[in-house]
């Protein structure tokens, strides 16, 4: 039995776990000048997604950092949210040390490790994730915590809406079946490059899908956001490209939707494989459902390519190398 498939089937469990184990942090956005979310890979992508979920109603700037260092503007008026599933991500630990020096208030998301130890030592508000998952397969925990954290920052409790969202994943079969239909369209192009085009609202979801294709399926995948894509990347679309295109469109802006329509016509002239995954309404349920469908697609592609979707040897080798430096 594929452990990645089994982990993905626990999406509903992860959402409910984060609802049941959440408690209000007692903070308000108007206490701060900005929010910084620090984290990398599967531990950091929740920050990119939650930023887009709240982009039209959050009153202060939100930045996501995936690095060793912090921007100069980060100070005691910045709320910092650090996430590391293992608790041992070296970049996140470096950020933690820098945040302490600058006197920022912190919230922590982790399953333990050094970060969990530091948080306990300093009595920091910590949201614990259940251990035993690959970080990239634990998004249900971190994203659901972040949605609640952001909701409470603006006085908008999210628990009831999240509970409704959780019920959508009591049965994984519809999402697997949808993924299988997509896979059947693109199965002949398994060794091609994958390109994900999105609008601004789905930028975090697009990045998540690219990460899943890269880590699970061991395939090249790149993302571009409209309308910026139309001012540069579109000029590389001549002739036949060995590429599978995914269009992720929330239909939030009719002008951007028109750009997707044009791109579909442009690429279909050369019979490119295009998978369009739009939603009728951009809301919390649409975000979670799109993520889950795309996760299943990444695993089906991995299975078809006959690669190990569980282990990440190159990443492990890099960490060993860095430990020696």
C-alpha positions in Angstrom: 0.0 0.0 0.0 1.4 3.4 -1.0 2.2 5.4 2.2 1.7 8.7 0.3 -1.7 7.7 -0.8 -2.6 6.7 2.8 -1.3 10.0 4.1 -3.4 12.0 1.6 -6.5 10.1 2.7 -6.0 11.6 6.1 -6.6 15.2 4.9 -10.0 15.3 6.7 -8.3 14.0 9.9 -5.6 16.7 9.7 -8.1 19.5 9.2 -10.2 18.3 12.2 -7.0 17.8 14.3 -6.0 21.5 13.8 -9.6 22.6 14.6 -9.7 20.6 17.8 -6.3 21.6 19.0 -6.5 25.3 18.2 -6.8 28.0 20.8 -7.1 31.7 20.3 -3.8 33.6 20.5 -5.5 36.7 21.8 -3.8 39.0 19.3 -5.2 41.5 16.9 -3.8 42.7 13.6 -4.1 46.3 14.7 -1.4 45.6 17.3 1.2 45.1 14.6 2.6 47.0 11.6 3.0 43.8 9.5 3.0 40.0 9.6 6.0 37.8 8.6 5.5 34.1 8.0 8.8 32.1 8.0 9.1 28.6 6.7 10.4 26.5 3.8 9.0 23.7 1.5 6.0 21.8 2.8 6.3 23.7 6.1 6.2 27.1 4.4 3.7 26.8 1.7 0.7 27.2 4.1 1.9 30.8 4.6 1.8 31.5 0.9 -1.7 30.0 0.6 -3.2 31.8 3.7 -1.8 35.1 2.5 -3.9 34.8 -0.7 -7.0 33.5 1.1 -7.1 36.7 3.2 -5.6 39.1 0.6 -8.8 41.1 0.1 -9.5 41.7 3.8 -6.3 41.6 5.8 -5.5 45.2 7.0 -1.7 45.0 7.2 1.1 43.7 5.0 1.9 40.0 5.1 5.2 38.7 3.8 6.4 35.1 3.5 10.1 34.5 3.9 12.0 31.3 3.0 15.6 32.1 3.8 18.1 32.4 6.6 17.7 36.2 7.1 14.9 38.6 7.7 14.1 41.9 6.0 15.4 45.1 7.7 11.8 46.3 8.5 11.1 43.4 10.9 11.0 44.8 14.4 9.0 44.7 17.6 5.9 45.8 15.7 6.1 42.7 13.5 4.2 39.5 14.3 6.3 36.6 13.2 4.8 33.1 12.6 7.5 30.5 12.2 6.7 27.0 10.9 8.9 23.9 10.7 7.2 20.5 10.7 10.4 18.7 11.9 11.4 21.6 14.1 15.0 21.3 12.8 14.9 23.2 9.5 18.2 25.2 9.6 16.9 28.2 7.8 13.9 28.5 10.1 16.1 28.1 13.2 18.3 30.9 11.9 15.2 33.1 11.5 14.1 32.2 15.0 17.5 33.4 16.4 17.2 36.7 14.4 13.6 37.2 15.5 14.6 36.9 19.2 17.3 39.6 18.7 14.7 42.0 17.2 12.2 41.5 20.0 9.3 40.4 17.8 6.2 38.5 19.1 6.2 35.0 17.8 3.7 32.2 17.1 5.2 28.7 16.4 3.9 25.8 14.3 5.9 22.6 14.7 5.8 18.9 15.5 8.7 19.2 17.9 12.5 19.3 17.3 14.7 22.2 18.3 12.1 24.8 17.4 9.6 23.1 19.6 12.2 23.0 22.4 12.9 26.7 22.0 9.2 27.5 22.0 8.7 25.6 25.2 11.7 27.2 26.9 10.4 30.7 26.0 6.7 29.8 26.7 5.8 30.9 23.1 2.3 30.2 21.8 2.8 27.0 19.9 0.5 25.0 17.6 1.6 21.4 17.5 1.3 19.3 14.4 1.0 15.5 14.7 4.3 13.8 13.9 4.7 10.9 11.5 3.9 12.6 8.2 6.2 13.9 5.4 6.0 17.7 5.8 4.6 18.1 2.3 1.8 15.6 3.2 0.9 17.5 6.4 -0.6 20.7 4.9 -4.0 20.0 6.4 -2.5 20.7 9.8 -0.5 23.8 9.1 -2.9 25.5 6.7 -5.9 25.0 9.0 -4.0 26.4 12.0 -2.9 29.4 9.9 -6.5 30.1 8.7 -7.7 30.2 12.3 -4.7 32.3 13.4 -5.4 34.9 10.6 -9.2 34.8 11.2 -8.7 35.6 14.9 -6.3 38.4 14.0 -9.1 40.2 12.2 -11.9 39.1 14.5 -13.3 36.6 12.1 -13.5 33.1 13.7 -13.1 30.5 11.1 -13.9 27.3 13.0 -17.4 26.8 11.7 -16.4 27.3 8.1 -13.5 25.0 8.5 -15.7 22.3 10.0 -17.9 22.5 6.9 -14.8 22.2 4.7 -13.6 19.1 6.7 -16.8 17.3 5.8 -16.0 17.7 2.1 -13.1 15.2 2.6 -14.8 12.4 4.5 -14.8 10.5 1.3 -11.7 10.9 -0.9 -13.1 9.0 -3.8 -14.5 12.0 -5.8 -11.1 13.7 -5.7 -9.2 10.6 -6.7 -11.6 10.0 -9.5 -11.3 13.6 -10.7 -7.5 13.2 -10.6 -7.6 10.0 -12.5 -9.7 11.7 -15.3 -7.0 14.5 -15.5 -4.3 11.9 -15.5 -5.9 10.0 -18.4 -5.7 13.2 -20.5 -2.0 13.7 -19.8 -0.7 10.2 -19.3 1.2 10.2 -22.7 3.2 13.3 -21.5 4.6 12.0 -18.3 8.1 12.9 -19.2 7.3 16.4 -20.3 7.8 19.6 -18.4 4.9 20.9 -16.3 3.9 24.5 -16.2 1.2 25.9 -13.9 -0.4 29.2 -14.7 -2.5 30.9 -12.1 -4.2 34.2 -11.2 -3.1 36.0 -8.0 -5.6 34.3 -5.8 -4.4 30.9 -6.6 -0.7 31.7 -6.6 0.0 29.8 -3.4 -2.0 26.8 -4.6 0.0 26.8 -7.9 3.3 26.9 -6.0 2.0 24.0 -3.8 1.2 21.9 -6.9 4.6 22.6 -8.4 6.3 21.5 -5.2 4.3 18.3 -5.2 5.1 17.5 -8.8 8.8 18.2 -8.0 9.0 16.1 -4.8 6.5 13.4 -5.4 6.9 12.9 -9.2 10.5 14.0 -9.5 9.6 16.1 -12.5 10.3 19.7 -13.6 7.4 22.0 -12.8 7.3 25.8 -13.0 4.7 28.4 -12.1 3.7 31.8 -13.6 1.1 34.3 -12.4 -1.2 36.2 -14.7 -1.3 39.0 -15.7 2.5 39.4 -15.3 3.0 36.2 -17.3 1.4 37.9 -20.3 4.1 40.7 -20.3 7.0 38.3 -20.8 6.6 34.5 -20.7 3.9 34.4 -23.4 6.6 35.4 -26.0 8.2 32.0 -25.5 5.1 30.2 -26.8 5.9 29.5 -30.4 5.8 26.1 -32.1 5.3 22.9 -30.3 6.5 22.8 -26.6 7.1 19.6 -24.7 5.0 20.9 -21.9 1.8 20.1 -20.0 0.0 23.3 -19.0 -2.3 23.6 -15.9 -4.5 26.6 -15.7 -5.6 27.5 -12.2 -8.2 30.3 -12.4 -10.5 31.6 -9.6 -12.4 33.7 -12.1 -12.1 36.6 -9.6 -11.2 39.1 -12.3 -12.9 39.0 -15.7 -9.8 40.7 -17.4 -7.6 37.9 -16.1 -10.1 35.3 -17.1 -10.0 36.7 -20.6 -6.3 36.3 -20.6 -6.6 32.6 -19.7 -9.1 32.3 -22.6 -6.6 33.8 -25.0 -3.8 31.5 -23.8 -5.9 28.4 -24.3 -6.6 29.4 -27.9 -2.9 30.2 -28.5 -1.6 26.9 -27.1 -4.4 24.7 -28.6 -3.2 25.6 -32.1 -0.3 23.3 -31.6 -2.3 20.7 -29.7 -0.7 21.3 -26.3 -2.1 19.4 -23.3 -4.0 22.0 -21.2 -5.8 21.2 -18.0 -8.1 24.0 -16.9 -9.1 23.9 -13.3 -11.2 27.0 -12.6 -13.7 27.5 -9.7 -17.0 29.3 -9.8 -16.3 31.1 -6.5 -13.0 31.7 -4.7 -13.6 30.7 -1.1 -12.1 28.5 1.6 -13.7 25.3 0.3 -12.5 26.0 -3.3 -8.9 26.4 -2.0 -8.9 23.1 0.0 -10.6 21.2 -2.7 -8.3 22.4 -5.5 -5.2 21.5 -3.3 -6.5 18.0 -2.6 -7.3 17.3 -6.3 -3.9 18.5 -7.4 -2.2 16.5 -4.6 -3.8 13.3 -6.0 -2.7 14.2 -9.5 0.9 14.6 -8.4 0.8 11.1 -6.9 -0.7 9.5 -10.0 2.0 11.1 -12.1 4.6 9.8 -9.7 3.1 6.3 -9.9 3.1 6.5 -13.7 6.7 7.6 -13.8 7.6 4.7 -11.5 9.4 6.9 -9.0 9.5 6.8 -5.2 7.1 9.5 -4.1 7.9 9.0 -0.5 11.7 9.6 -0.3 13.7 12.6 -1.5 17.3 11.4 -1.9 18.6 14.7 -3.4 17.3 16.7 -0.5 18.7 14.2 2.0 22.1 14.4 0.3 22.1 18.2 0.4 21.3 18.2 4.1 24.2 15.7 4.7 26.5 17.9 2.7 25.5 21.0 4.6 26.1 19.3 7.9 29.7 18.7 6.9 30.3 22.3 5.7 
